[in-house]
Amino acid sequence: MNNSSIRRRASVVTVIVLIMATMVQPIMASTRNPEVRAANGMVAAAHPLAAEAGIEILKAGGNIVDAAVATAFAVGVVEPMASNFSAEGVMLIYLADTKETVAIDYRCEAPRATALALEGTEAPRRGWLSMAVPGLVAGLSTALENYGTMTLEQVLAPSIRLASEGFPISDTLAGLIEDSYELFLNDMELYDIYLDDGLPPLPGWVLKNPGLAETMRIIAKEGADAFYKGSIADAIDAASRESGGYITKEDLASYEVLVSTPVTGSYRGYDVFAAPPPSGGYMLVNALHILESFDLGKKPYPNADSIHLICEAHKRAYMDHRSYNGDPRFINVPVKDLTSKFNALQRAWEINVGAMTPYEDIKKSEFGKKLGMEPAGVEYSSPSTTQISLIDKDGNMVSLTQTIAAFWGSGMVIPGTGILMNDSMINYGTASRSKPEPGKRCRLPISPAIVLKKGKPFLAFGGPGSDRIVCTNLIVFSNLVDHGMGLQDAIEAPRFFARDMSDRFQYEANMPEEVIDGLRKLGYPIEDKDIRDELDMFFGGVQAVMMDPATGELVGGADPRRDGAAVGY
């Protein structure tokens, strides 16, 4: 997306929806978005209408999971470039009454024929060979069945309404359509749904997707089986076969949702729960354990010293991701080693607080030698992802991240269904741990997280942003815990990114010059080409909710780098 499109602010729809929320106290400060406080429930999502869908369900008597499922379906309608009904994701649920935290993995799987055809090669970036078996419908249905109280028909109602009646598109969505205009000319279904008489629509244009509305009505009536074994599966299979694709009805019918326990860790008295492998939650835990050896809060953020330490911890955690992560059903992932505090101390000991560690030296670390592995190849990582976070008055929390891989996925819509298919096969690589195999899930850095403070509900958060996800999550969490920021301030503070396989450093333009000078003195190669815009979408869109430990109020923070909105009641 070009800089002019990225910088265009969300449309007046955001303001309208925020005003609609009742019993909400916006806390106006120096932030672009307001921090929102409420008494009963809070939803933060990458689009205000998706957040409002979750609140609608809570007001109707649904529980936190009902609301999360409704929001996740709705974001696939109003933020179609990043989610849609062919998406994959991970949902973390915290149940306050039982103090149970569960992870629901609905990540995509490699179709059998695609995996065999791509042996030793990489998938194309678009088209029918880039599609993986979707998990979203199965995953959200499983969450609803196991932990919700409502029916699919009830939670899909807001999404069906949005798709059939339409909604005014934001500046962000209009810009993303304009930036990908040529893609829309290659698929008539995509063309018919998202273009205005063959041209990129202007902000405020009402987007309708009647085919998707009908698809949702079928799912509401027949359940997830309609998508994986029924008429929708037939449509996907037929379109794939006709166009030379490899995804089949058999692939869809064999898909399974994985319910497991999250990766766990702690940081300065906070208990952290994050997405298990092959997702990247253990990277977040790993880096936090490394950072616990240092005092990041002795100077106000931003400062060169704390930024340097976050960079050093992040690069080591990401190196471990490339070395060890993968689908645990296919390979051994040494999660206990990677998240142990003893090994984190070894990693911390490697860090020179006075100088950047060159990438080549991180590769040669003693920890890597101990486990006897080397970084295993490089693969593409999805830039297009979305985050949803929810909390209710009882302290139940949900954090989920989902994606269709690149913005606009495969660029192909299944005829008559309105479903824009993912291109998640691009996330596989050629190394043994990341190569596609039938039914295998690829490794991704997505890391939705839930945090308790002294055993009590505190925070649900996460964000999109490809390789920047874990670094961004570290920045926001450190801002809250180490620097005592408010939630919205923590989200909007200047961001940066240190790549794990180079010494490159990228940052937002509002980073103070004295901080950049300090980083230069620490050895960071600062270049003009690595300066991004202020509040740049490159650094993702964190959506977060929390329970204020002092007042018990529910707090919502949403990222203006996307069309983020926090809505409560």
C-alpha positions as CSV (number, residue, x, y, z in Angstrom):
1,M,0.0,0.0,0.0
2,N,1.5,3.4,-0.9
3,N,2.2,6.0,1.8
4,S,-0.6,8.4,0.7
5,S,-3.2,5.5,1.1
6,I,-1.8,4.4,4.4
7,R,-2.0,7.8,5.9
8,R,-5.6,8.4,4.9
9,R,-7.6,8.3,8.1
10,A,-10.7,6.2,8.7
11,S,-14.0,7.5,7.6
12,V,-16.7,9.2,9.6
13,V,-18.2,5.7,10.1
14,T,-15.7,5.2,13.0
15,V,-17.0,8.2,14.8
16,I,-20.6,7.3,14.3
17,V,-20.2,3.8,15.7
18,L,-18.2,4.9,18.7
19,I,-20.9,7.4,19.5
20,M,-23.5,4.6,19.3
21,A,-22.0,2.7,22.2
22,T,-23.8,3.5,25.4
23,M,-22.4,3.8,29.0
24,V,-19.0,4.4,27.6
25,Q,-16.5,7.0,28.9
26,P,-13.9,8.0,26.2
27,I,-10.7,9.3,27.8
28,M,-9.4,12.0,25.5
29,A,-5.7,12.6,25.7
30,S,-2.9,13.3,23.2
31,T,-3.8,10.1,21.3
32,R,-5.3,9.8,17.8
33,N,-8.0,7.4,19.1
34,P,-9.7,7.8,22.4
35,E,-9.1,5.3,25.2
36,V,-12.6,3.9,26.0
37,R,-13.9,2.8,29.4
38,A,-17.1,0.8,30.1
39,A,-18.7,-1.3,32.9
40,N,-20.1,-4.4,31.2
41,G,-18.2,-5.4,28.1
42,M,-15.5,-4.2,25.7
43,V,-14.5,-5.2,22.2
44,A,-11.6,-3.9,20.2
45,A,-11.3,-4.8,16.6
46,A,-9.7,-3.5,13.4
47,H,-13.1,-2.1,12.2
48,P,-15.8,-0.3,14.2
49,L,-18.6,-2.3,12.7
50,A,-17.0,-5.5,13.7
51,A,-16.5,-4.3,17.2
52,E,-20.2,-3.2,17.3
53,A,-21.3,-6.7,16.2
54,G,-19.6,-8.1,19.3
55,I,-21.2,-5.6,21.6
56,E,-24.6,-6.3,20.0
57,I,-24.3,-9.9,21.0
58,L,-23.2,-9.1,24.5
59,K,-26.2,-6.8,24.9
60,A,-28.5,-9.6,23.6
61,G,-27.3,-11.8,26.5
62,G,-24.5,-13.7,24.8
63,N,-21.3,-14.5,26.6
64,I,-17.7,-13.5,25.7
65,V,-17.2,-16.3,23.2
66,D,-20.5,-15.6,21.5
67,A,-19.4,-12.0,21.1
68,A,-15.9,-13.1,19.9
69,V,-17.3,-15.4,17.2
70,A,-19.8,-12.7,16.0
71,T,-16.9,-10.2,15.8
72,A,-14.6,-12.6,14.0
73,F,-17.3,-13.4,11.4
74,A,-18.1,-9.7,11.0
75,V,-14.5,-8.6,10.4
76,G,-14.5,-11.0,7.5
77,V,-17.2,-8.9,5.9
78,V,-16.0,-5.3,6.7
79,E,-12.3,-6.0,6.5
80,P,-12.3,-8.5,3.6
81,M,-8.7,-7.8,2.5
82,A,-7.4,-9.2,5.8
83,S,-9.8,-11.9,7.0
84,N,-12.8,-13.3,5.0
85,F,-14.3,-16.7,5.3
86,S,-11.3,-18.6,4.0
87,A,-9.1,-17.4,6.8
88,E,-7.1,-19.1,9.5
89,G,-6.4,-18.1,13.0
90,V,-5.9,-18.8,16.7
91,M,-8.3,-17.9,19.5
92,L,-7.3,-17.8,23.2
93,I,-10.1,-17.9,25.7
94,Y,-9.8,-17.2,29.4
95,L,-12.7,-18.3,31.6
96,A,-12.8,-16.4,34.9
97,D,-14.9,-18.9,36.9
98,T,-12.7,-21.9,36.2
99,K,-9.5,-19.9,35.6
100,E,-9.0,-22.0,32.5
101,T,-7.1,-20.7,29.5
102,V,-7.6,-22.6,26.2
103,A,-6.2,-22.2,22.7
104,I,-8.3,-23.0,19.7
105,D,-6.1,-23.5,16.6
106,Y,-8.0,-23.1,13.3
107,R,-4.9,-22.6,11.2
108,C,-5.0,-23.5,7.5
109,E,-3.6,-26.8,6.3
110,A,-1.8,-27.7,3.1
111,P,-4.0,-29.6,0.6
112,R,-2.7,-33.0,-0.2
113,A,-2.1,-32.5,-3.9
114,T,-0.7,-28.9,-3.4
115,A,1.8,-30.2,-0.9
116,L,3.1,-32.9,-3.2
117,A,3.2,-30.6,-6.2
118,L,5.2,-27.9,-4.3
119,E,7.9,-30.3,-3.0
120,G,11.1,-28.3,-3.0
121,T,9.5,-25.2,-4.4
122,E,7.5,-22.2,-3.2
123,A,3.9,-21.5,-3.9
124,P,2.8,-18.7,-6.3
125,R,1.8,-15.5,-4.6
126,R,-1.7,-15.5,-6.1
127,G,-4.1,-17.8,-7.8
128,W,-5.5,-21.3,-7.3
129,L,-2.2,-22.9,-6.3
130,S,-1.7,-20.5,-3.5
131,M,-4.8,-21.7,-1.6
132,A,-4.7,-23.7,1.7
133,V,-7.6,-25.5,3.4
134,P,-9.5,-22.8,5.4
135,G,-10.0,-23.2,9.1
136,L,-12.1,-20.2,10.2
137,V,-15.6,-21.6,9.9
138,A,-14.7,-24.8,11.7
139,G,-12.7,-22.9,14.4
140,L,-15.3,-20.4,15.2
141,S,-18.0,-23.0,15.2
142,T,-16.0,-25.2,17.6
143,A,-15.4,-22.2,19.9
144,L,-19.2,-21.5,19.9
145,E,-20.2,-25.1,20.5
146,N,-17.7,-25.7,23.3
147,Y,-17.7,-22.4,25.1
148,G,-20.6,-20.2,23.8
149,T,-24.3,-20.1,24.6
150,M,-25.8,-18.9,21.3
151,T,-26.5,-20.5,18.0
152,L,-24.7,-19.9,14.7
153,E,-27.8,-18.2,13.4
154,Q,-27.7,-15.7,16.3
155,V,-24.0,-14.8,16.1
156,L,-24.0,-14.6,12.3
157,A,-27.0,-12.2,12.2
158,P,-24.9,-9.0,12.3
159,S,-22.6,-10.3,9.6
160,I,-25.5,-11.3,7.3
161,R,-27.0,-7.9,7.8
162,L,-23.7,-6.1,6.9
163,A,-23.2,-8.2,3.8
164,S,-26.7,-8.0,2.5
165,E,-27.5,-4.3,3.4
166,G,-24.0,-3.1,2.8
167,F,-21.8,-0.6,4.7
168,P,-19.9,2.5,3.7
169,I,-16.2,1.7,3.1
170,S,-13.5,3.5,5.0
171,D,-10.6,5.5,3.5
172,T,-8.4,2.6,4.4
173,L,-10.4,0.0,2.5
174,A,-10.9,2.3,-0.5
175,G,-7.1,2.9,-0.6
176,L,-6.3,-0.8,-0.4
177,I,-8.7,-1.5,-3.3
178,E,-7.1,1.3,-5.3
179,D,-3.6,0.0,-4.6
180,S,-4.5,-3.5,-5.8
181,Y,-6.7,-2.4,-8.7
182,E,-5.0,-4.6,-11.3
183,L,-5.7,-7.7,-9.1
184,F,-9.4,-7.0,-9.3
185,L,-9.3,-7.0,-13.1
186,N,-8.2,-10.7,-13.1
187,D,-11.2,-12.2,-11.4
188,M,-14.8,-11.2,-12.4
189,E,-16.3,-12.2,-9.0
190,L,-13.7,-9.9,-7.2
191,Y,-14.4,-7.3,-9.9
192,D,-18.2,-7.3,-9.4
193,I,-18.1,-7.2,-5.6
194,Y,-15.4,-4.6,-4.8
195,L,-15.3,-2.2,-7.8
196,D,-17.8,0.6,-8.5
197,D,-18.7,0.2,-12.2
198,G,-15.3,-1.2,-12.9
199,L,-13.4,1.5,-11.0
200,P,-11.9,1.7,-7.5
201,P,-14.7,3.0,-5.2
202,L,-14.4,6.2,-3.2
203,P,-14.6,6.3,0.6
204,G,-18.3,6.1,1.7
205,W,-19.3,3.9,-1.2
206,V,-21.7,1.2,0.1
207,L,-20.2,-2.3,-0.3
208,K,-22.6,-5.2,-0.5
209,N,-21.7,-8.9,-0.8
210,P,-25.0,-10.8,-1.4
211,G,-23.2,-14.0,-2.3
212,L,-21.5,-14.0,1.1
213,A,-24.7,-13.2,2.8
214,E,-26.3,-16.3,1.3
215,T,-23.3,-18.4,2.2
216,M,-23.7,-17.3,5.8
217,R,-27.4,-18.1,5.8
218,I,-26.5,-21.6,4.7
219,I,-23.9,-22.0,7.4
220,A,-26.4,-20.5,10.0
221,K,-28.9,-23.2,9.0
222,E,-26.7,-26.2,8.3
223,G,-23.6,-25.6,10.5
224,A,-19.9,-25.8,9.6
225,D,-20.5,-29.1,7.7
226,A,-22.0,-27.0,4.9
227,F,-18.6,-25.4,4.4
228,Y,-16.6,-28.6,4.7
229,K,-18.9,-31.4,3.5
230,G,-21.9,-29.8,1.9
231,S,-22.9,-27.3,-0.8
232,I,-20.2,-24.8,-0.1
233,A,-17.5,-27.5,-0.2
234,D,-18.9,-28.6,-3.5
235,A,-18.6,-25.0,-4.8
236,I,-15.0,-24.7,-3.7
237,D,-14.1,-28.1,-5.1
238,A,-15.7,-27.4,-8.5
239,A,-14.1,-24.0,-8.8
240,S,-10.7,-25.4,-7.9
241,R,-10.9,-28.3,-10.4
242,E,-12.2,-26.1,-13.2
243,S,-9.3,-23.6,-12.7
244,G,-6.5,-26.1,-12.2
245,G,-6.3,-25.8,-8.4
246,Y,-5.5,-28.6,-6.0
247,I,-7.8,-28.0,-3.1
248,T,-10.6,-30.7,-3.0
249,K,-13.7,-31.5,-1.1
250,E,-11.7,-34.4,0.5
251,D,-9.2,-31.9,1.9
252,L,-12.1,-29.8,3.3
253,A,-13.9,-32.9,4.8
254,S,-10.7,-34.0,6.7
255,Y,-10.0,-30.7,8.3
256,E,-9.8,-30.7,12.1
257,V,-9.8,-27.9,14.7
258,L,-7.1,-28.3,17.4
259,V,-8.0,-27.4,21.0
260,S,-4.9,-27.3,23.3
261,T,-3.2,-25.3,26.1
262,P,-1.4,-22.1,25.3
263,V,2.3,-21.4,25.8
264,T,2.8,-19.9,29.2
265,G,5.4,-17.6,30.9
266,S,5.7,-14.7,33.3
267,Y,7.1,-11.2,33.3
268,R,7.6,-9.1,36.4
269,G,4.7,-10.8,38.2
270,Y,2.3,-11.0,35.2
271,D,1.3,-14.4,33.9
272,V,1.4,-14.5,30.1
273,F,-0.6,-17.0,27.9
274,A,0.1,-17.0,24.2
275,A,-0.6,-19.0,21.0
276,P,1.1,-22.5,20.8
277,P,3.2,-23.8,17.9
278,P,3.1,-23.6,15.0
279,S,2.1,-20.1,15.8
280,G,4.5,-17.7,17.4
281,G,3.3,-17.2,21.0
282,Y,6.4,-18.8,22.4
283,M,8.5,-16.1,20.7
284,L,6.7,-13.5,22.8
285,V,7.2,-15.5,26.0
286,N,10.8,-16.2,25.1
287,A,11.6,-12.5,24.5
288,L,9.8,-11.4,27.7
289,H,11.9,-13.9,29.7
290,I,15.1,-12.5,28.2
291,L,14.0,-8.9,28.9
292,E,13.1,-9.7,32.5
293,S,16.9,-9.5,33.3
294,F,17.0,-5.8,32.4
295,D,15.4,-2.6,33.8
296,L,13.5,-1.3,30.8
297,G,11.6,1.3,32.9
298,K,14.4,3.4,34.3
299,K,14.0,6.0,31.5
300,P,10.7,7.2,29.9
301,Y,9.8,5.6,26.5
302,P,11.0,6.0,23.9
303,N,14.7,5.8,24.8
304,A,17.6,4.2,23.0
305,D,18.5,1.8,25.8
306,S,15.1,0.0,26.1
307,I,14.7,0.0,22.4
308,H,18.1,-1.7,22.0
309,L,17.2,-4.4,24.6
310,I,13.8,-5.1,22.9
311,C,15.6,-5.5,19.6
312,E,18.2,-7.8,21.0
313,A,15.6,-10.0,22.7
314,H,13.3,-10.0,19.7
315,K,16.1,-11.0,17.3
316,R,17.1,-14.0,19.4
317,A,13.5,-15.1,19.9
318,Y,12.9,-14.9,16.1
319,M,16.1,-16.8,15.4
320,D,14.7,-19.6,17.6
321,H,11.4,-19.4,15.6
322,R,13.2,-20.1,12.4
323,S,15.3,-22.8,13.9
324,Y,12.8,-24.8,15.9
325,N,9.2,-23.9,15.2
326,G,6.8,-26.0,13.1
327,D,3.7,-28.1,13.2
328,P,4.1,-30.3,16.4
329,R,2.2,-33.1,14.7
330,F,5.0,-33.4,12.2
331,I,8.1,-32.3,14.1
332,N,9.3,-31.9,17.7
333,V,9.2,-28.3,18.9
334,P,11.2,-27.8,22.1
335,V,8.8,-25.4,23.7
336,K,10.0,-26.0,27.3
337,D,13.6,-25.3,26.3
338,L,12.6,-22.2,24.3
339,T,10.5,-20.7,27.1
340,S,12.6,-21.8,30.2
341,K,13.9,-18.9,32.4
342,F,17.3,-20.7,32.7
343,N,17.8,-20.6,28.9
344,A,16.5,-17.0,28.9
345,L,19.2,-16.0,31.4
346,Q,21.8,-17.5,29.0
347,R,20.3,-15.5,26.2
348,A,20.3,-12.3,28.3
349,W,24.0,-13.0,29.2
350,E,24.8,-12.8,25.5
351,I,23.4,-9.2,25.2
352,N,25.8,-6.3,25.3
353,V,23.9,-3.4,26.8
354,G,26.3,-1.0,25.2
355,A,26.3,-2.3,21.6
356,M,24.1,-4.0,19.0
357,T,24.9,-7.6,18.5
358,P,25.5,-8.3,14.8
359,Y,23.3,-10.9,13.2
360,E,26.2,-13.2,12.4
361,D,27.1,-13.3,16.1
362,I,23.5,-14.1,17.2
363,K,23.7,-17.1,14.8
364,K,26.7,-18.4,16.6
365,S,25.1,-18.2,20.1
366,E,25.8,-20.9,22.7
367,F,22.1,-21.6,23.0
368,G,21.8,-22.5,19.4
369,K,24.8,-24.8,19.7
370,K,23.3,-26.4,22.8
371,L,20.2,-27.6,20.9
372,G,22.4,-28.4,17.8
373,M,20.3,-26.6,15.2
374,E,20.8,-23.8,12.8
375,P,18.2,-21.3,11.4
376,A,16.2,-23.3,8.9
377,G,15.5,-21.2,5.8
378,V,13.4,-18.2,5.2
379,E,9.8,-18.2,4.1
380,Y,7.2,-15.5,3.3
381,S,5.2,-14.3,6.2
382,S,1.7,-12.8,5.9
383,P,1.4,-9.0,6.1
384,S,-2.4,-9.1,6.1
385,T,-3.8,-10.1,9.4
386,T,-6.4,-8.9,11.9
387,Q,-6.8,-8.8,15.7
388,I,-9.8,-9.0,17.9
389,S,-9.7,-8.6,21.7
390,L,-12.7,-8.8,24.2
391,I,-13.3,-8.7,27.9
392,D,-16.5,-8.7,30.1
393,K,-17.3,-7.5,33.6
394,D,-16.6,-10.9,35.1
395,G,-13.1,-10.9,33.7
396,N,-13.7,-13.4,30.9
397,M,-11.3,-12.6,28.0
398,V,-10.7,-13.5,24.4
399,S,-7.8,-12.7,22.1
400,L,-7.7,-13.9,18.5
401,T,-5.7,-13.3,15.4
402,Q,-6.7,-14.4,12.0
403,T,-5.5,-13.9,8.4
404,I,-5.9,-14.8,4.7
405,A,-2.2,-14.3,4.2
406,A,-1.4,-11.4,1.8
407,F,-3.9,-8.6,1.5
408,W,-6.7,-9.8,-0.8
409,G,-5.4,-13.4,-0.5
410,S,-5.3,-15.4,-3.6
411,G,-7.3,-12.8,-5.5
412,M,-9.9,-15.4,-6.4
413,V,-13.5,-15.5,-5.2
414,I,-15.5,-18.8,-5.3
415,P,-18.3,-18.1,-7.8
416,G,-21.6,-17.4,-6.2
417,T,-20.4,-17.6,-2.6
418,G,-18.7,-14.3,-2.1
419,I,-15.8,-16.1,-0.4
420,L,-12.4,-14.6,-1.2
421,M,-9.9,-17.4,-0.9
422,N,-6.7,-17.2,1.1
423,D,-3.2,-17.6,-0.4
424,S,-1.8,-19.2,2.8
425,M,0.4,-21.6,0.9
426,I,2.8,-18.7,0.4
427,N,3.7,-19.0,4.2
428,Y,5.3,-22.4,3.7
429,G,9.0,-22.6,2.9
430,T,11.5,-25.1,1.5
431,A,13.3,-26.0,4.7
432,S,12.3,-29.3,6.4
433,R,10.4,-27.6,9.3
434,S,8.5,-25.2,7.1
435,K,8.0,-27.2,3.8
436,P,4.4,-28.1,2.8
437,E,3.2,-31.6,3.6
438,P,-0.4,-33.0,3.3
439,G,-2.4,-31.7,6.2
440,K,0.5,-29.7,7.7
441,R,0.1,-26.2,9.2
442,C,2.9,-23.7,8.5
443,R,4.7,-21.7,11.2
444,L,3.6,-18.1,11.6
445,P,4.5,-15.3,14.0
446,I,0.9,-14.6,15.0
447,S,0.8,-14.4,18.8
448,P,-2.6,-13.4,20.4
449,A,-2.0,-13.2,24.1
450,I,-3.9,-13.1,27.4
451,V,-2.3,-11.7,30.6
452,L,-3.2,-12.1,34.3
453,K,-1.9,-9.9,37.1
454,K,-1.5,-11.8,40.4
455,G,-4.0,-14.3,39.1
456,K,-6.6,-11.8,38.1
457,P,-7.7,-10.8,34.6
458,F,-5.7,-8.0,33.2
459,L,-5.1,-7.8,29.4
460,A,-6.1,-9.4,26.1
461,F,-4.1,-8.1,23.1
462,G,-2.3,-8.9,19.9
463,G,-1.9,-7.6,16.4
464,P,-1.1,-8.1,12.7
465,G,2.1,-7.2,10.9
466,S,3.9,-10.2,9.6
467,D,7.5,-10.3,11.0
468,R,6.7,-7.2,13.0
469,I,4.0,-8.9,15.2
470,V,6.1,-10.1,18.1
471,C,8.3,-6.9,18.2
472,T,5.2,-4.8,18.2
473,N,3.6,-6.9,21.0
474,L,6.7,-6.5,23.1
475,I,6.7,-2.7,22.6
476,V,3.0,-2.4,23.7
477,F,3.3,-4.7,26.7
478,S,6.5,-3.1,27.9
479,N,4.9,0.3,27.5
480,L,2.1,-0.8,29.9
481,V,4.2,-2.7,32.4
482,D,7.7,-1.1,32.4
483,H,6.7,2.5,31.5
484,G,3.3,2.7,33.2
485,M,1.5,4.0,30.1
486,G,-2.2,4.1,29.6
487,L,-3.5,1.5,27.1
488,Q,-4.1,3.9,24.2
489,D,-0.8,5.7,24.8
490,A,1.0,2.3,24.8
491,I,-0.6,1.4,21.4
492,E,0.1,4.8,19.7
493,A,3.7,5.2,21.0
494,P,6.4,5.3,18.2
495,R,7.2,1.8,16.9
496,F,10.3,0.2,15.5
497,F,11.4,-3.1,14.1
498,A,14.7,-4.9,14.2
499,R,14.9,-7.7,11.6
500,D,16.1,-11.0,12.9
501,M,18.2,-12.0,9.8
502,S,20.0,-8.7,9.3
503,D,21.2,-5.6,11.3
504,R,18.5,-3.4,9.6
505,F,16.4,-1.1,11.9
506,Q,13.1,0.4,10.8
507,Y,11.1,3.0,12.7
508,E,8.3,5.5,12.6
509,A,9.0,9.1,11.7
510,N,7.9,10.5,15.1
511,M,10.7,8.7,16.9
512,P,12.7,11.5,18.6
513,E,15.9,12.3,16.9
514,E,17.9,12.0,20.2
515,V,16.7,8.4,20.4
516,I,17.9,7.7,16.9
517,D,21.3,9.3,17.7
518,G,21.6,7.1,20.7
519,L,20.9,4.0,18.6
520,R,23.5,5.0,16.1
521,K,26.0,5.2,19.0
522,L,25.0,1.6,19.9
523,G,25.9,0.5,16.4
524,Y,22.5,0.5,14.6
525,P,22.8,1.2,10.9
526,I,20.2,3.9,10.6
527,E,19.2,4.7,7.0
528,D,16.7,7.1,5.5
529,K,15.0,4.4,3.6
530,D,14.0,2.7,6.9
531,I,12.0,5.7,8.2
532,R,8.3,4.9,8.0
533,D,5.4,7.3,8.3
534,E,4.0,8.2,11.7
535,L,1.3,5.6,12.7
536,D,2.3,3.4,9.8
537,M,0.3,0.3,8.8
538,F,3.6,-1.4,8.3
539,F,3.8,-1.9,12.1
540,G,0.4,-3.6,12.3
541,G,-2.8,-2.7,14.2
542,V,-2.8,-3.7,17.9
543,Q,-6.3,-4.1,19.4
544,A,-6.3,-4.5,23.2
545,V,-8.7,-4.6,26.2
546,M,-7.9,-4.7,29.8
547,M,-9.4,-4.5,33.3
548,D,-8.1,-1.5,35.3
549,P,-6.5,-3.1,38.4
550,A,-7.3,0.1,40.4
551,T,-10.9,0.7,39.4
552,G,-12.2,-2.6,37.9
553,E,-13.3,-0.6,34.8
554,L,-13.0,-2.2,31.4
555,V,-10.6,-0.4,29.1
556,G,-10.3,-0.6,25.4
557,G,-7.5,0.6,23.1
558,A,-7.6,0.5,19.3
559,D,-4.9,1.1,16.7
560,P,-5.3,4.1,14.3
561,R,-2.7,2.4,12.1
562,R,-5.7,0.5,10.9
563,D,-9.4,1.3,11.2
564,G,-9.2,0.2,14.8
565,A,-12.1,0.9,17.2
566,A,-12.8,0.0,20.8
567,V,-16.5,-0.2,21.7
568,G,-18.0,-0.9,25.1
569,Y,-21.2,-0.6,27.1
